Amino acid sequence: MPIIEQLQKKQPYYWENPHRLRWEEAEKQLSIQPTLIDDAEARLQRFAPYFMAIEPTMKEANGLIESPIQQATLLQKRYVHENEQLWLKRDDILPIAGSIKARGGIHEVLTIAEQLATSNGLIEPTKDYAQFTEPAFHALFSKYTIVVGSTGNLGLSIGIMSAKLGFRVVVHMSHDAKQWKKDLLREKGVTVVEHTGDYSKAVEQGRKEAEADSFAFFIDDENSQALFSGYAVAARRLKKQLEEANIHISIENPLAVYLPCGVGGGPGGVAYGLKTIFGDAVHCYFVEPVESPCMLLGMATEQHHDISVQDIGLSNQTAADGLAVGRASKFVGQLMMPILHGIVTVTDNQLYRMVYELKETEGLQIEPSAAAGLVAIGLIQAPAAYHVAWLTGGGMVPQSEWQKFYENGENVDVQTQKEK
């Protein structure tokens, strides 16, 4: 198959999705409803008083887990046309967990906590949700365990939030996960189980463990609609932010959004949310490492979760630890078939170089996986009035670790950026 041969070259590549439909047709095929986003948005709003109670820095945002947008005025001159704009969605500085996973991961933990508190008669209707800080809630949640498999950032968001509420937490981490992430989780009282295998093995073991315990909840990044809808809320927040920046999206002035992709839940949720708002006026692109193009492989072959990058001889080894996933979510891959514009693959050298460039131009510090969207903009040069690169993480990276990323990028031969 030509697409497999192309991926085996391990070179940057753009796959344009031949299955994409106009939104009015695509919408009829989707197995998920926008009401899920309504529910997630309402739940996050209910918990806003709780977040203001536990995290004083969130009072300015009225307790919402949200990140700002920022125009990349210097990078804009390098990577988009003169009459276009380049914006950054700063999920690298999201509260609580410092990555895009803060949205979906925290939302699912809140969903579990709310269900338990309701079924046990703890929620007092006359009070706001700051009541979740009370000892009775902590005592209830301490009877239950939340389990998740992760390459890093999802584990951080689930672990930090669950432990704060009082749950026992077990995070199964693949060999790709950074040591500092494991150490941070353990500092928060989370049990970290390390695996020699990749993401899929960590998820498989976590699922088995949870199934054997009637007091355990397994958070499944491959199939969870609670995660997916939590991510999708970001699209509605982005619309408001664009309007506040006097940006109005239309077919004549389209929006292109570039989303780093691992198993697919985060970028899939955002892409779906954006399509429900902007329809054909938004073009969504996923970005994956050349060694881990699981979503591209699954969608292009239409085998989705039934094929892995290892099946075609790729290593699934990448500096972008959050994107080191060998087998894509079947749920997300099928959902994206009629709505995703395309998928771009990028090299580790390109990611490192962009980490360096972003620091030198805009003064921002991100992790390699978060740089993927910016690299993709330069590779495919998609026509759009406005471009948004989703900076998916990096805010919690220790300075010593980030310095290594920066130095790697500084040492990359600029000519490697022109590889196609």
C-alpha beads as a LAMMPS data file, in Angstrom:
LAMMPS data file: protein, C-alpha beads

420 atoms
419 bonds

1 atom types
1 bond types

-500.0 500.0 xlo xhi
-500.0 500.0 ylo yhi
-500.0 500.0 zlo zhi

Masses

1 110.0

Atoms # bond

1 1 1 0.000 0.000 0.000
2 1 1 1.536 3.364 -1.047
3 1 1 0.613 5.141 2.196
4 1 1 2.445 2.518 4.261
5 1 1 5.493 2.784 2.037
6 1 1 5.408 6.556 2.507
7 1 1 5.230 6.307 6.301
8 1 1 8.059 3.782 6.359
9 1 1 10.356 6.485 4.944
10 1 1 10.073 8.288 8.306
11 1 1 10.000 11.676 6.577
12 1 1 7.631 14.625 7.043
13 1 1 4.470 13.944 5.081
14 1 1 1.037 15.497 4.581
15 1 1 -1.950 13.208 4.109
16 1 1 -5.065 14.989 2.911
17 1 1 -8.163 13.161 4.110
18 1 1 -10.093 11.863 1.060
19 1 1 -13.089 10.930 3.220
20 1 1 -13.852 14.499 4.352
21 1 1 -17.378 15.744 3.696
22 1 1 -19.102 19.075 3.874
23 1 1 -20.230 19.663 7.456
24 1 1 -23.945 19.371 6.745
25 1 1 -23.330 15.873 5.377
26 1 1 -20.690 14.866 7.925
27 1 1 -22.912 15.826 10.838
28 1 1 -25.507 13.244 9.778
29 1 1 -22.944 10.442 10.046
30 1 1 -21.576 11.233 13.501
31 1 1 -22.345 8.959 16.427
32 1 1 -21.938 11.666 19.054
33 1 1 -24.225 14.576 19.931
34 1 1 -23.362 18.223 20.749
35 1 1 -25.420 17.882 23.941
36 1 1 -22.400 16.084 25.409
37 1 1 -20.489 19.355 25.128
38 1 1 -23.387 21.181 26.786
39 1 1 -23.219 18.760 29.709
40 1 1 -19.442 19.066 30.045
41 1 1 -19.548 22.855 29.870
42 1 1 -22.248 22.982 32.552
43 1 1 -20.338 20.576 34.817
44 1 1 -17.125 22.575 34.598
45 1 1 -19.116 25.697 35.425
46 1 1 -20.666 24.004 38.476
47 1 1 -17.214 23.127 39.772
48 1 1 -15.845 26.667 39.293
49 1 1 -16.428 27.606 42.978
50 1 1 -14.497 24.478 44.000
51 1 1 -11.517 25.465 41.879
52 1 1 -11.541 28.993 43.267
53 1 1 -11.524 27.484 46.752
54 1 1 -8.556 25.159 46.163
55 1 1 -6.564 27.307 43.741
56 1 1 -6.623 31.065 44.491
57 1 1 -4.902 31.847 41.178
58 1 1 -8.037 30.654 39.364
59 1 1 -10.231 33.380 40.851
60 1 1 -9.272 35.752 38.060
61 1 1 -10.694 33.244 35.554
62 1 1 -13.799 32.737 37.729
63 1 1 -12.766 29.168 38.417
64 1 1 -12.694 28.031 34.798
65 1 1 -9.927 25.756 33.541
66 1 1 -8.969 27.798 30.513
67 1 1 -5.946 29.151 28.671
68 1 1 -5.481 32.402 26.741
69 1 1 -4.742 32.859 23.072
70 1 1 -1.713 34.852 22.000
71 1 1 -0.703 36.200 18.618
72 1 1 2.740 34.999 17.525
73 1 1 3.748 38.233 15.821
74 1 1 7.344 37.240 15.055
75 1 1 6.737 33.635 14.041
76 1 1 3.843 34.883 11.949
77 1 1 6.310 36.591 9.611
78 1 1 8.124 33.289 9.045
79 1 1 5.339 30.773 8.694
80 1 1 2.182 32.332 7.232
81 1 1 1.441 34.642 4.324
82 1 1 1.502 38.397 4.720
83 1 1 -2.277 38.823 4.944
84 1 1 -2.728 35.946 7.436
85 1 1 -2.440 35.762 11.216
86 1 1 -0.847 33.158 13.487
87 1 1 -2.228 32.600 16.982
88 1 1 -1.198 30.263 19.780
89 1 1 -3.645 28.464 22.060
90 1 1 -1.738 28.390 25.349
91 1 1 -2.805 25.064 26.849
92 1 1 0.798 24.752 28.009
93 1 1 -0.196 26.997 30.911
94 1 1 -3.603 25.516 31.747
95 1 1 -4.268 25.509 35.506
96 1 1 -3.773 22.386 37.649
97 1 1 -1.903 20.209 35.130
98 1 1 -0.230 22.470 32.536
99 1 1 -1.396 20.655 29.400
100 1 1 -4.428 20.065 27.165
101 1 1 -5.091 16.958 29.280
102 1 1 -6.169 19.245 32.117
103 1 1 -9.481 19.754 30.328
104 1 1 -10.584 16.243 29.429
105 1 1 -8.829 14.430 32.251
106 1 1 -10.071 16.717 34.988
107 1 1 -13.568 16.743 33.500
108 1 1 -13.829 12.955 33.721
109 1 1 -12.594 12.945 37.317
110 1 1 -15.201 15.590 38.166
111 1 1 -17.877 13.499 36.450
112 1 1 -17.015 10.515 38.656
113 1 1 -16.875 12.668 41.800
114 1 1 -20.228 14.300 41.055
115 1 1 -21.919 10.950 40.406
116 1 1 -20.603 9.464 43.649
117 1 1 -21.513 12.515 45.704
118 1 1 -25.023 12.593 44.234
119 1 1 -25.715 8.880 44.687
120 1 1 -24.504 9.105 48.310
121 1 1 -26.637 12.145 49.109
122 1 1 -23.703 14.425 49.889
123 1 1 -24.450 17.325 47.574
124 1 1 -26.371 20.077 49.331
125 1 1 -28.512 21.888 46.698
126 1 1 -28.412 25.201 48.585
127 1 1 -24.599 25.323 48.450
128 1 1 -22.217 25.889 45.566
129 1 1 -19.634 23.265 44.689
130 1 1 -17.028 24.631 47.064
131 1 1 -18.702 22.046 49.314
132 1 1 -16.481 19.438 47.597
133 1 1 -13.656 20.650 49.837
134 1 1 -15.514 19.374 52.933
135 1 1 -14.154 16.293 54.816
136 1 1 -17.229 14.168 54.076
137 1 1 -16.492 14.271 50.354
138 1 1 -12.850 13.379 50.883
139 1 1 -13.875 10.459 53.126
140 1 1 -16.249 9.116 50.476
141 1 1 -13.797 9.404 47.587
142 1 1 -11.013 7.766 49.593
143 1 1 -12.899 4.475 49.306
144 1 1 -12.471 4.476 45.542
145 1 1 -9.527 4.148 43.168
146 1 1 -9.121 5.877 39.829
147 1 1 -6.918 4.043 37.333
148 1 1 -5.448 5.319 34.059
149 1 1 -2.788 4.382 31.509
150 1 1 -0.664 7.240 30.209
151 1 1 2.494 8.395 28.458
152 1 1 2.612 11.314 30.878
153 1 1 0.317 14.315 30.653
154 1 1 -3.008 12.506 31.028
155 1 1 -1.557 10.747 34.040
156 1 1 -0.580 14.105 35.514
157 1 1 -4.035 15.607 35.097
158 1 1 -5.865 12.526 36.394
159 1 1 -3.411 11.968 39.221
160 1 1 -3.249 15.539 40.489
161 1 1 -7.007 16.119 40.332
162 1 1 -8.019 12.755 41.772
163 1 1 -5.586 12.988 44.670
164 1 1 -6.739 16.498 45.479
165 1 1 -10.344 15.313 45.747
166 1 1 -9.304 12.392 47.961
167 1 1 -9.356 9.421 45.593
168 1 1 -6.724 6.732 45.598
169 1 1 -5.007 6.886 42.215
170 1 1 -2.979 4.421 40.177
171 1 1 -1.290 5.620 36.980
172 1 1 0.167 3.001 34.657
173 1 1 2.925 4.743 32.703
174 1 1 4.593 3.545 29.524
175 1 1 8.355 3.489 29.085
176 1 1 8.082 6.776 27.143
177 1 1 6.950 8.736 30.208
178 1 1 9.493 11.180 31.584
179 1 1 10.974 10.486 35.006
180 1 1 10.057 13.932 36.314
181 1 1 6.386 13.224 35.608
182 1 1 6.548 9.987 37.563
183 1 1 8.332 11.750 40.421
184 1 1 5.777 14.565 40.534
185 1 1 2.882 12.132 40.681
186 1 1 4.477 10.217 43.523
187 1 1 4.969 13.488 45.399
188 1 1 1.198 14.001 45.098
189 1 1 0.527 10.604 46.687
190 1 1 -0.213 8.801 43.406
191 1 1 0.810 5.187 42.865
192 1 1 2.828 4.984 39.640
193 1 1 3.255 1.616 37.937
194 1 1 6.059 1.650 35.373
195 1 1 5.914 -0.536 32.259
196 1 1 8.624 -1.616 29.856
197 1 1 6.073 -1.610 27.042
198 1 1 4.470 1.329 25.240
199 1 1 1.217 3.225 25.805
200 1 1 -1.056 0.363 24.693
201 1 1 0.472 -2.010 27.248
202 1 1 0.055 0.518 30.047
203 1 1 -3.606 1.028 29.121
204 1 1 -4.230 -2.712 28.862
205 1 1 -2.822 -3.375 32.326
206 1 1 -4.689 -0.435 33.853
207 1 1 -7.958 -1.648 32.380
208 1 1 -7.459 -5.181 33.723
209 1 1 -6.657 -3.881 37.194
210 1 1 -9.747 -1.680 37.326
211 1 1 -12.050 -4.432 36.045
212 1 1 -10.958 -6.627 38.951
213 1 1 -11.895 -4.016 41.573
214 1 1 -15.550 -3.050 42.096
215 1 1 -14.405 0.169 43.788
216 1 1 -12.226 1.269 40.866
217 1 1 -12.900 3.505 37.883
218 1 1 -10.812 3.152 34.739
219 1 1 -10.343 6.301 32.646
220 1 1 -9.981 5.141 29.065
221 1 1 -8.285 7.675 26.791
222 1 1 -9.039 5.416 23.825
223 1 1 -12.828 5.371 24.177
224 1 1 -14.073 7.808 26.821
225 1 1 -16.808 10.243 25.835
226 1 1 -16.376 12.098 29.142
227 1 1 -12.766 12.869 28.220
228 1 1 -13.753 13.711 24.660
229 1 1 -16.517 16.133 25.656
230 1 1 -14.269 17.828 28.193
231 1 1 -11.754 18.547 25.443
232 1 1 -14.523 19.739 23.124
233 1 1 -15.530 22.535 25.527
234 1 1 -12.330 24.317 24.502
235 1 1 -13.814 25.026 21.075
236 1 1 -16.578 27.181 22.551
237 1 1 -14.087 29.036 24.702
238 1 1 -11.857 29.620 21.649
239 1 1 -14.758 31.109 19.690
240 1 1 -15.309 33.686 22.410
241 1 1 -11.601 34.487 22.595
242 1 1 -11.377 34.994 18.839
243 1 1 -14.349 37.323 18.898
244 1 1 -12.772 39.323 21.714
245 1 1 -9.703 39.666 19.476
246 1 1 -12.010 40.983 16.718
247 1 1 -11.590 37.809 14.688
248 1 1 -14.738 36.578 12.982
249 1 1 -14.515 33.265 11.171
250 1 1 -16.390 32.631 7.925
251 1 1 -16.054 30.639 4.709
252 1 1 -14.355 33.716 3.223
253 1 1 -12.064 34.081 6.254
254 1 1 -11.460 30.493 7.401
255 1 1 -9.667 29.198 10.456
256 1 1 -6.974 26.517 10.317
257 1 1 -6.213 24.686 13.585
258 1 1 -3.187 22.432 14.124
259 1 1 -3.469 19.818 16.872
260 1 1 -0.701 17.486 18.104
261 1 1 -2.108 13.951 18.189
262 1 1 -1.364 10.915 20.342
263 1 1 -4.173 8.399 20.775
264 1 1 -6.575 11.065 19.489
265 1 1 -8.943 11.981 22.331
266 1 1 -7.707 15.527 22.940
267 1 1 -7.344 16.687 19.332
268 1 1 -10.464 14.769 18.327
269 1 1 -12.570 16.481 20.975
270 1 1 -11.283 19.922 20.018
271 1 1 -11.770 19.263 16.289
272 1 1 -15.315 18.005 16.797
273 1 1 -16.173 20.985 18.993
274 1 1 -14.788 23.404 16.415
275 1 1 -16.769 21.812 13.585
276 1 1 -20.026 22.117 15.560
277 1 1 -19.358 25.867 15.791
278 1 1 -17.666 26.857 12.533
279 1 1 -18.652 24.038 10.169
280 1 1 -16.868 24.312 6.818
281 1 1 -15.158 27.537 7.903
282 1 1 -12.677 25.616 10.069
283 1 1 -9.985 23.253 8.762
284 1 1 -8.572 20.912 11.405
285 1 1 -5.212 19.159 11.073
286 1 1 -3.638 16.551 13.327
287 1 1 0.145 16.378 13.701
288 1 1 2.084 13.224 14.611
289 1 1 5.754 12.166 14.903
290 1 1 7.169 10.239 11.933
291 1 1 7.785 7.230 14.214
292 1 1 4.279 7.324 15.752
293 1 1 1.723 8.241 13.051
294 1 1 -0.959 5.994 14.528
295 1 1 -3.975 8.139 13.597
296 1 1 -2.775 8.691 10.029
297 1 1 -2.086 4.976 9.634
298 1 1 -5.450 3.977 11.078
299 1 1 -7.495 6.452 9.066
300 1 1 -5.629 6.059 5.769
301 1 1 -5.887 2.260 5.851
302 1 1 -9.378 2.415 7.443
303 1 1 -8.148 -0.186 9.947
304 1 1 -8.137 2.307 12.837
305 1 1 -7.361 0.524 16.138
306 1 1 -6.688 -2.775 14.326
307 1 1 -3.292 -1.642 13.027
308 1 1 -0.283 -0.262 14.899
309 1 1 2.803 1.621 13.779
310 1 1 4.927 -1.328 14.924
311 1 1 3.051 -3.484 12.395
312 1 1 4.698 -1.517 9.584
313 1 1 8.161 -1.410 11.128
314 1 1 8.067 1.948 12.928
315 1 1 9.524 2.194 16.428
316 1 1 6.970 4.407 18.219
317 1 1 10.017 6.104 19.773
318 1 1 9.910 9.906 19.797
319 1 1 11.013 12.913 21.813
320 1 1 7.343 13.914 21.882
321 1 1 6.465 11.550 24.725
322 1 1 2.818 12.620 24.789
323 1 1 2.474 11.569 21.151
324 1 1 4.253 8.206 21.491
325 1 1 1.197 6.082 20.755
326 1 1 1.334 3.097 18.424
327 1 1 -2.378 2.387 18.023
328 1 1 -5.034 5.088 17.594
329 1 1 -8.420 5.327 19.250
330 1 1 -11.000 3.507 17.124
331 1 1 -13.725 5.771 18.485
332 1 1 -11.909 8.978 17.511
333 1 1 -10.498 7.718 14.231
334 1 1 -13.907 6.766 12.891
335 1 1 -15.430 10.009 14.134
336 1 1 -12.753 12.060 12.354
337 1 1 -13.193 10.323 8.979
338 1 1 -15.744 12.805 7.569
339 1 1 -14.501 15.973 9.297
340 1 1 -10.695 16.051 9.573
341 1 1 -8.874 18.004 6.857
342 1 1 -5.620 16.072 7.046
343 1 1 -2.692 14.784 9.079
344 1 1 0.944 15.910 9.032
345 1 1 3.970 13.963 10.266
346 1 1 7.058 15.696 11.675
347 1 1 10.537 14.683 12.842
348 1 1 11.971 15.013 16.329
349 1 1 14.588 17.414 14.976
350 1 1 11.832 19.669 13.703
351 1 1 10.130 19.588 17.091
352 1 1 13.329 20.441 18.933
353 1 1 14.084 23.253 16.523
354 1 1 10.628 24.741 17.004
355 1 1 11.044 24.622 20.794
356 1 1 14.185 26.704 20.255
357 1 1 12.547 29.084 17.757
358 1 1 9.523 29.717 19.947
359 1 1 11.744 30.698 22.842
360 1 1 13.865 32.960 20.647
361 1 1 10.904 34.709 18.991
362 1 1 7.996 34.733 21.451
363 1 1 9.843 33.934 24.688
364 1 1 7.751 30.818 25.398
365 1 1 8.873 27.493 26.866
366 1 1 7.015 24.408 25.665
367 1 1 7.732 20.692 25.382
368 1 1 8.511 19.036 22.015
369 1 1 5.056 17.517 21.507
370 1 1 3.464 20.966 21.853
371 1 1 5.644 22.290 19.033
372 1 1 4.111 19.922 16.488
373 1 1 1.362 22.269 15.313
374 1 1 3.778 25.086 14.571
375 1 1 6.008 22.764 12.553
376 1 1 2.993 21.612 10.540
377 1 1 2.061 25.169 9.587
378 1 1 5.398 25.621 7.877
379 1 1 5.192 22.256 6.130
380 1 1 1.757 22.346 4.515
381 1 1 1.153 26.107 4.146
382 1 1 -2.611 25.660 4.259
383 1 1 -4.613 28.632 2.947
384 1 1 -6.481 30.341 5.798
385 1 1 -7.069 33.834 7.119
386 1 1 -6.236 32.738 10.663
387 1 1 -4.020 29.920 11.908
388 1 1 -4.127 28.529 15.470
389 1 1 -1.375 26.236 16.721
390 1 1 -2.453 24.361 19.852
391 1 1 0.401 24.431 22.371
392 1 1 -0.598 21.291 24.202
393 1 1 1.852 21.221 27.099
394 1 1 5.064 22.225 28.770
395 1 1 4.086 24.496 31.630
396 1 1 5.100 21.978 34.294
397 1 1 8.373 20.844 32.717
398 1 1 11.313 21.409 35.116
399 1 1 13.705 24.070 33.870
400 1 1 16.593 21.596 33.690
401 1 1 14.555 19.305 31.427
402 1 1 13.375 22.140 29.204
403 1 1 16.952 23.371 28.833
404 1 1 17.824 20.044 27.201
405 1 1 15.023 20.527 24.659
406 1 1 16.271 24.032 23.931
407 1 1 19.874 22.951 23.474
408 1 1 18.837 20.106 21.187
409 1 1 16.922 22.603 19.058
410 1 1 19.797 25.054 19.031
411 1 1 22.072 22.337 17.660
412 1 1 19.734 21.178 14.908
413 1 1 20.918 22.076 11.422
414 1 1 18.331 24.574 10.155
415 1 1 18.415 22.826 6.789
416 1 1 16.749 19.772 8.302
417 1 1 13.643 21.915 8.699
418 1 1 13.276 21.961 4.928
419 1 1 12.926 18.186 4.666
420 1 1 9.734 17.247 2.926

Bonds

1 1 1 2
2 1 2 3
3 1 3 4
4 1 4 5
5 1 5 6
6 1 6 7
7 1 7 8
8 1 8 9
9 1 9 10
10 1 10 11
11 1 11 12
12 1 12 13
13 1 13 14
14 1 14 15
15 1 15 16
16 1 16 17
17 1 17 18
18 1 18 19
19 1 19 20
20 1 20 21
21 1 21 22
22 1 22 23
23 1 23 24
24 1 24 25
25 1 25 26
26 1 26 27
27 1 27 28
28 1 28 29
29 1 29 30
30 1 30 31
31 1 31 32
32 1 32 33
33 1 33 34
34 1 34 35
35 1 35 36
36 1 36 37
37 1 37 38
38 1 38 39
39 1 39 40
40 1 40 41
41 1 41 42
42 1 42 43
43 1 43 44
44 1 44 45
45 1 45 46
46 1 46 47
47 1 47 48
48 1 48 49
49 1 49 50
50 1 50 51
51 1 51 52
52 1 52 53
53 1 53 54
54 1 54 55
55 1 55 56
56 1 56 57
57 1 57 58
58 1 58 59
59 1 59 60
60 1 60 61
61 1 61 62
62 1 62 63
63 1 63 64
64 1 64 65
65 1 65 66
66 1 66 67
67 1 67 68
68 1 68 69
69 1 69 70
70 1 70 71
71 1 71 72
72 1 72 73
73 1 73 74
74 1 74 75
75 1 75 76
76 1 76 77
77 1 77 78
78 1 78 79
79 1 79 80
80 1 80 81
81 1 81 82
82 1 82 83
83 1 83 84
84 1 84 85
85 1 85 86
86 1 86 87
87 1 87 88
88 1 88 89
89 1 89 90
90 1 90 91
91 1 91 92
92 1 92 93
93 1 93 94
94 1 94 95
95 1 95 96
96 1 96 97
97 1 97 98
98 1 98 99
99 1 99 100
100 1 100 101
101 1 101 102
102 1 102 103
103 1 103 104
104 1 104 105
105 1 105 106
106 1 106 107
107 1 107 108
108 1 108 109
109 1 109 110
110 1 110 111
111 1 111 112
112 1 112 113
113 1 113 114
114 1 114 115
115 1 115 116
116 1 116 117
117 1 117 118
118 1 118 119
119 1 119 120
120 1 120 121
121 1 121 122
122 1 122 123
123 1 123 124
124 1 124 125
125 1 125 126
126 1 126 127
127 1 127 128
128 1 128 129
129 1 129 130
130 1 130 131
131 1 131 132
132 1 132 133
133 1 133 134
134 1 134 135
135 1 135 136
136 1 136 137
137 1 137 138
138 1 138 139
139 1 139 140
140 1 140 141
141 1 141 142
142 1 142 143
143 1 143 144
144 1 144 145
145 1 145 146
146 1 146 147
147 1 147 148
148 1 148 149
149 1 149 150
150 1 150 151
151 1 151 152
152 1 152 153
153 1 153 154
154 1 154 155
155 1 155 156
156 1 156 157
157 1 157 158
158 1 158 159
159 1 159 160
160 1 160 161
161 1 161 162
162 1 162 163
163 1 163 164
164 1 164 165
165 1 165 166
166 1 166 167
167 1 167 168
168 1 168 169
169 1 169 170
170 1 170 171
171 1 171 172
172 1 172 173
173 1 173 174
174 1 174 175
175 1 175 176
176 1 176 177
177 1 177 178
178 1 178 179
179 1 179 180
180 1 180 181
181 1 181 182
182 1 182 183
183 1 183 184
184 1 184 185
185 1 185 186
186 1 186 187
187 1 187 188
188 1 188 189
189 1 189 190
190 1 190 191
191 1 191 192
192 1 192 193
193 1 193 194
194 1 194 195
195 1 195 196
196 1 196 197
197 1 197 198
198 1 198 199
199 1 199 200
200 1 200 201
201 1 201 202
202 1 202 203
203 1 203 204
204 1 204 205
205 1 205 206
206 1 206 207
207 1 207 208
208 1 208 209
209 1 209 210
210 1 210 211
211 1 211 212
212 1 212 213
213 1 213 214
214 1 214 215
215 1 215 216
216 1 216 217
217 1 217 218
218 1 218 219
219 1 219 220
220 1 220 221
221 1 221 222
222 1 222 223
223 1 223 224
224 1 224 225
225 1 225 226
226 1 226 227
227 1 227 228
228 1 228 229
229 1 229 230
230 1 230 231
231 1 231 232
232 1 232 233
233 1 233 234
234 1 234 235
235 1 235 236
236 1 236 237
237 1 237 238
238 1 238 239
239 1 239 240
240 1 240 241
241 1 241 242
242 1 242 243
243 1 243 244
244 1 244 245
245 1 245 246
246 1 246 247
247 1 247 248
248 1 248 249
249 1 249 250
250 1 250 251
251 1 251 252
252 1 252 253
253 1 253 254
254 1 254 255
255 1 255 256
256 1 256 257
257 1 257 258
258 1 258 259
259 1 259 260
260 1 260 261
261 1 261 262
262 1 262 263
263 1 263 264
264 1 264 265
265 1 265 266
266 1 266 267
267 1 267 268
268 1 268 269
269 1 269 270
270 1 270 271
271 1 271 272
272 1 272 273
273 1 273 274
274 1 274 275
275 1 275 276
276 1 276 277
277 1 277 278
278 1 278 279
279 1 279 280
280 1 280 281
281 1 281 282
282 1 282 283
283 1 283 284
284 1 284 285
285 1 285 286
286 1 286 287
287 1 287 288
288 1 288 289
289 1 289 290
290 1 290 291
291 1 291 292
292 1 292 293
293 1 293 294
294 1 294 295
295 1 295 296
296 1 296 297
297 1 297 298
298 1 298 299
299 1 299 300
300 1 300 301
301 1 301 302
302 1 302 303
303 1 303 304
304 1 304 305
305 1 305 306
306 1 306 307
307 1 307 308
308 1 308 309
309 1 309 310
310 1 310 311
311 1 311 312
312 1 312 313
313 1 313 314
314 1 314 315
315 1 315 316
316 1 316 317
317 1 317 318
318 1 318 319
319 1 319 320
320 1 320 321
321 1 321 322
322 1 322 323
323 1 323 324
324 1 324 325
325 1 325 326
326 1 326 327
327 1 327 328
328 1 328 329
329 1 329 330
330 1 330 331
331 1 331 332
332 1 332 333
333 1 333 334
334 1 334 335
335 1 335 336
336 1 336 337
337 1 337 338
338 1 338 339
339 1 339 340
340 1 340 341
341 1 341 342
342 1 342 343
343 1 343 344
344 1 344 345
345 1 345 346
346 1 346 347
347 1 347 348
348 1 348 349
349 1 349 350
350 1 350 351
351 1 351 352
352 1 352 353
353 1 353 354
354 1 354 355
355 1 355 356
356 1 356 357
357 1 357 358
358 1 358 359
359 1 359 360
360 1 360 361
361 1 361 362
362 1 362 363
363 1 363 364
364 1 364 365
365 1 365 366
366 1 366 367
367 1 367 368
368 1 368 369
369 1 369 370
370 1 370 371
371 1 371 372
372 1 372 373
373 1 373 374
374 1 374 375
375 1 375 376
376 1 376 377
377 1 377 378
378 1 378 379
379 1 379 380
380 1 380 381
381 1 381 382
382 1 382 383
383 1 383 384
384 1 384 385
385 1 385 386
386 1 386 387
387 1 387 388
388 1 388 389
389 1 389 390
390 1 390 391
391 1 391 392
392 1 392 393
393 1 393 394
394 1 394 395
395 1 395 396
396 1 396 397
397 1 397 398
398 1 398 399
399 1 399 400
400 1 400 401
401 1 401 402
402 1 402 403
403 1 403 404
404 1 404 405
405 1 405 406
406 1 406 407
407 1 407 408
408 1 408 409
409 1 409 410
410 1 410 411
411 1 411 412
412 1 412 413
413 1 413 414
414 1 414 415
415 1 415 416
416 1 416 417
417 1 417 418
418 1 418 419
419 1 419 420
